[in-house]
Amino acid sequence: MFDKFTILLIILVLLLIFYFVIRLGAGKKQDIENSKGLTNYLFGVRILIIILAVVGLILWFFI
C-alpha cells in the first residue's frame, strides 16, 4: 500500500499536527509564558511526542 519512506513521513506529520493542535488549544503565547502550569504541560507534550517519534522510528525499522 505505502512504501517505507511514506509511512515514516505520515507518522512524523501526524505527530507534528498533534503537537500544533495541543499548542493552539493551550492558548496564546503570552498566556503560556506567564503560566508555569502551561509551560510544564507543553514540555510534557514535547517529551511525549519525542518518545512516540522514537518508538515509531524503531517500529519503522522492522517493517
Backbone bond lengths (Angstrom), bond angles and torsions (degrees), N, CA, C in turn:
res aa  C-N    CA-C-N  psi(-1)  N-CA   C-N-CA  omega(-1)  CA-C   N-CA-C  phi
1 M - - - 1.435 - - 1.531 110.11 -
2 F 1.333 118.16 -67.59 1.459 121.85 174.79 1.521 108.28 -113.50
3 D 1.317 116.01 148.57 1.454 117.78 175.13 1.529 109.62 -81.10
4 K 1.298 115.88 173.87 1.462 122.36 -172.21 1.537 112.17 -61.90
5 F 1.300 116.97 -44.52 1.461 120.85 -178.38 1.527 111.55 -65.28
6 T 1.317 117.82 -38.86 1.463 121.99 -179.74 1.525 110.64 -64.75
7 I 1.316 117.53 -38.64 1.466 121.01 178.31 1.521 110.42 -63.47
8 L 1.317 117.99 -43.43 1.463 121.42 178.02 1.524 110.71 -62.77
9 L 1.308 116.93 -42.63 1.453 121.56 178.94 1.526 111.04 -63.05
10 I 1.320 118.04 -42.02 1.460 122.19 178.71 1.529 110.47 -63.30
11 I 1.321 117.73 -42.74 1.467 121.46 179.08 1.519 110.52 -61.07
12 L 1.325 117.39 -46.40 1.463 121.06 -178.80 1.526 112.16 -66.56
13 V 1.319 117.39 -39.18 1.459 120.93 178.01 1.524 110.69 -65.33
14 L 1.329 117.35 -42.30 1.464 120.32 177.71 1.521 112.06 -62.72
15 L 1.326 117.35 -38.54 1.462 120.29 177.79 1.526 111.34 -67.17
16 L 1.324 117.50 -39.07 1.466 120.51 176.96 1.525 111.48 -65.35
17 I 1.322 116.96 -41.59 1.470 120.86 176.96 1.520 110.16 -62.90
18 F 1.329 116.89 -42.07 1.458 122.89 177.76 1.526 110.02 -57.52
19 Y 1.327 117.60 -45.33 1.466 121.19 179.99 1.522 111.28 -65.42
20 F 1.328 118.08 -46.19 1.451 120.51 -176.62 1.527 112.06 -66.47
21 V 1.319 118.03 -34.62 1.464 120.71 176.92 1.524 110.08 -65.61
22 I 1.324 117.38 -43.84 1.465 120.66 178.23 1.521 110.01 -66.27
23 R 1.317 117.22 -40.89 1.467 121.84 -179.89 1.523 111.18 -62.98
24 L 1.329 116.98 -43.07 1.461 120.23 178.71 1.530 110.91 -68.07
25 G 1.319 117.14 -34.57 1.453 121.00 178.49 1.518 113.14 -71.33
26 A 1.319 117.74 -21.11 1.463 121.29 -178.61 1.524 111.90 -74.49
27 G 1.306 118.09 -21.90 1.458 120.41 177.75 1.508 112.71 120.80
28 K 1.318 113.45 -167.94 1.462 120.33 -178.33 1.524 110.52 -73.14
29 K 1.317 115.79 158.72 1.464 121.27 -179.06 1.529 111.20 -60.03
30 Q 1.312 115.92 -39.60 1.460 120.19 -179.08 1.536 110.86 -65.68
31 D 1.337 117.25 -38.70 1.467 120.58 177.95 1.519 111.30 -65.04
32 I 1.319 116.39 -38.62 1.463 121.10 -178.99 1.526 110.55 -67.74
33 E 1.334 116.32 -41.87 1.465 120.01 -179.71 1.523 111.95 -65.98
34 N 1.329 117.34 -31.37 1.460 121.35 -179.04 1.529 113.06 -83.45
35 S 1.310 117.94 -18.06 1.460 121.39 -176.20 1.523 110.48 -105.65
36 K 1.317 115.81 118.80 1.465 121.02 178.17 1.539 110.38 -66.13
37 G 1.338 116.50 -37.23 1.466 120.72 -179.12 1.522 112.02 -63.86
38 L 1.336 116.26 -44.88 1.470 119.52 179.20 1.522 111.59 -66.68
39 T 1.317 116.48 -36.82 1.467 120.11 178.20 1.519 110.38 -62.78
40 N 1.332 116.59 -44.84 1.470 120.28 177.78 1.519 111.22 -65.65
41 Y 1.330 117.12 -38.32 1.459 121.90 179.62 1.530 110.63 -62.19
42 L 1.323 117.08 -47.66 1.462 120.05 -179.64 1.527 111.58 -68.02
43 F 1.323 117.42 -32.05 1.462 119.72 174.56 1.525 109.76 -63.58
44 G 1.323 117.18 -43.02 1.465 121.28 177.08 1.523 112.01 -63.00
45 V 1.323 116.62 -37.82 1.470 120.58 178.06 1.520 109.89 -65.15
46 R 1.334 117.20 -41.43 1.475 120.29 177.78 1.525 111.35 -61.68
47 I 1.328 116.58 -42.86 1.464 120.56 178.51 1.525 110.25 -63.12
48 L 1.335 117.04 -43.24 1.464 121.11 178.43 1.525 111.23 -60.38
49 I 1.320 117.29 -43.61 1.468 120.64 -179.58 1.523 110.61 -66.71
50 I 1.316 117.64 -37.86 1.468 120.23 177.13 1.526 110.24 -63.71
51 I 1.329 116.86 -43.10 1.472 120.52 178.23 1.518 110.35 -62.49
52 L 1.347 117.14 -44.52 1.466 120.24 178.37 1.526 111.51 -63.27
53 A 1.332 117.71 -37.34 1.463 120.69 178.53 1.522 110.72 -66.42
54 V 1.325 117.41 -40.77 1.467 120.62 179.07 1.521 110.53 -65.78
55 V 1.329 116.92 -43.51 1.472 120.41 178.21 1.526 110.02 -63.72
56 G 1.333 116.80 -42.33 1.466 120.20 177.17 1.519 112.05 -61.88
57 L 1.322 116.71 -39.05 1.453 120.82 178.59 1.531 111.19 -66.68
58 I 1.320 116.76 -41.83 1.474 120.69 177.70 1.519 110.21 -63.16
59 L 1.326 117.14 -45.06 1.471 119.76 178.13 1.512 111.37 -65.28
60 W 1.313 117.38 -34.24 1.462 121.51 179.67 1.520 111.12 -63.07
61 F 1.333 117.61 -33.76 1.453 120.80 178.63 1.526 112.46 -65.10
62 F 1.348 117.07 -25.57 1.452 120.96 -177.22 1.521 113.42 -91.33
63 I 1.340 117.57 -0.15 1.469 120.08 179.11 1.514 109.64 -74.96
